[in-house]
Amino acid sequence: MENACSNIITSNPADLILLVFALIVLAVLIWCIWAFFYAVFLFIFSRWDDSKVKLAWNAIRYMIIWLFVTVMVLFMAPTVLKVFRVPNPDNYSAKYIFVKVGYIVSCVSTWITSVMTDYANNNPFWSTEYPIWTTEYAWTTEYVWTTNDTFTIYDL
């Protein structure tokens, strides 16, 4: 069975250009999310030290600048590609770039899910023999190890 994400990189130049635009947009979005949390972290733990507050404001400022530049590039890409005489420049509009970003994110999340599922299925310590801790009766039940490596439940 072929993986649905195996055709993310093709020999088609149009797909390659779209993939490059999508990876740039994805990198900028990830960096902006990181810069936002970095700025929040600096604001929380700065104790109003001027140098750390300035770093936090700079992180937010650069985040906004990069978002603005990215949006500007997204909407200018078809026009710039028309100047370079790329065939079908309307195929590189923001709509198609974000569809490709969604496809990349979907492929990455599918890959992470399959890795975690394989780990859970192949891990000898992760089995259904052991009860999963629930808080429903946590105050009335105690789990005790027995000699045959299974749980025994005792009521308190």
N, C-alpha and C positions, 0 to 999 in steps of 0.2 A: 504494500500500500504506500503510495507516494504521499509525502507530507504536503499539506496545503501551502505551507510557507516556503517550499523549496524553490519556487519560481520568483522569489523576491528580486534576485539579480538575474537579468536576462541579457542577451547580446543585443537587444534592441536599443539603439542610442536614445530614443525618446524615453524609454523607461529608465535608462541610466541618468539622464538629465533630471527627470522627475524624482528619482531616488536621491540624487545629490541635494536637490532643493528640500526634499522632505527631511533628510538627515540634518541639514543645517537648521531648519525650523525646529526639529525635535531637540537638537543640542541647545539652541537658544532657550527654548521653553524649560528644559531641565535646568539650565544654568540660572534662569530667572527664579524658578522655584527654590533652588538652593540659595540664591542671593537673598530672597525674601526671608527664609528661615534663619540665615546667617545674620541678617539685620535685626530680626526679632530677638535672637539670642544675644546679640551685642547690646541692644536696648535693655534687655532684662538684667543682664549681669554687668552692665557698665558702671553702675553706681554713679551715674552722671559724670563720669570722667570724660573730659572734653575730647580726648583723642579717640576713645571708643565710640562716642556718640557721633563724631565726625565720620568714622569708618562706617557706621551703620547708615548714616544719611547718604554717604557716597555709594554704598551697595544698593540702596533703593534708587538713587539717581541713575546709576548705570543700568539697573534693571529696567527702568522706564525708557531710557534711551535705546537699549537693545530691543525692547519690544516695539518701540516706534520704528526703528530702522528695519526690523524684520517685517512688520506689516507693510511698510513702504516698499520694500523689495518684493514682497509677495504680489502687490498690485502693479508694480512696474515690470515684473518679469516678462509678461507677454509682449509689452512694448519694446523692451530691450532685445528680446529674442527676434522680434520682427526686423529690427535694425540689422541684426546679424544674419538675417535671411534663414532662420531655422524653420523647417517645414512645420506647419500647424502650430503656431505659437500659442494659440488659444488653449491648447491642451496642457499648458503649464500655468493655468490660472490658480488662484488661491484655493478654489474648490477642489481641484484635482490634487494639489499638493497636500491639503489636509486629509483627503481620502487616503493618500499614500501614507501619511503619518499614522492614521488610524490603523491601516493594514500592518505597518511595522509594529505598532504597540500591541496589536492583537497577536501577531506572530511571537513577539517576545513573551507575552503573558502565557500563551499556549505552551511555549517551550519551558517556562518556569514551572507551570502546572505539571507538565509531564515529568520533569526532573523530580519534583517533590513527590509525585505519585509513585514513581519508580523507587524512590528512596523509602517511602512508607511501605511499599509492597515487599521490598527486599530486606528490610531491617528486621533482624530476629527479635529485637526488643519491643517492636511495635506490633502487637498482635491483639486479637480480640479476647484472649484468655484473661487479661487483666481488666478489671472494671475501670471505667473512666470516672474520675472524680466528679460528682455532682454536688451542688450545694443544697439540693432539696432536703435531704435528711442529714446534713453534715454534722449537726449537733448530737445526733443519736447513734451514729455509726462510727466504728473505728476499724481501720484496715490494719491487719497484722500479717506479717510474713510467716508462712509455715515452712516446714522442712522440704516440701516438694516444690518450692518456688512458685506457689500460687497464693493468692490472697484468701484470707478467711475473714468473714465479716462478723463482728461481734456487736451486739446491741449493748449500749451503755445503760 
